[in-house]
Amino acid sequence: MEGLVLRVRLVSGDSMDVTYDDRSGMSEDEVIDHVISTLSEETGVLRCSHGDRLLVLYARGVAAMEVAPRGAVL
């Protein structure tokens, strides 16, 4: 199953496109709910990728998130 592409706007105003791959057999809607609930926690952390690099996304640095195919493109 393909990863979910997220466009993340950081509190600094910068934005980046990342891929979240940890689907564990969940549907796309369930994965989106999981990402939202994780990032809504003060200590929420997601392991994502940016190109071929591992990226750890901390909830405290995220201001907004957009889910593909609504615009995020890697």
Steps between C-alpha positions, in 0.01 A plus 500: 500500500628846414586756764278793578642830373462791741576867444602632840511869587739563787457764769791687339284549188702257284330202342622160385355189340558173686383140459352306791536125433388329824156384386480167690207377291287808570288675239602844379235667719624311806859602426396865467315477833810342658727776368264773620462346846877452532577857400229637730685362803761726659764226480387352166771371265474352147773320307475619140726517198604794288642363177732219612558648847336407828329798660358517852209742517430644845147625568618815674655625174194440278256783432288333227485188284356426156445149359562401136355503238377844601832662417801340667747378238840345561 
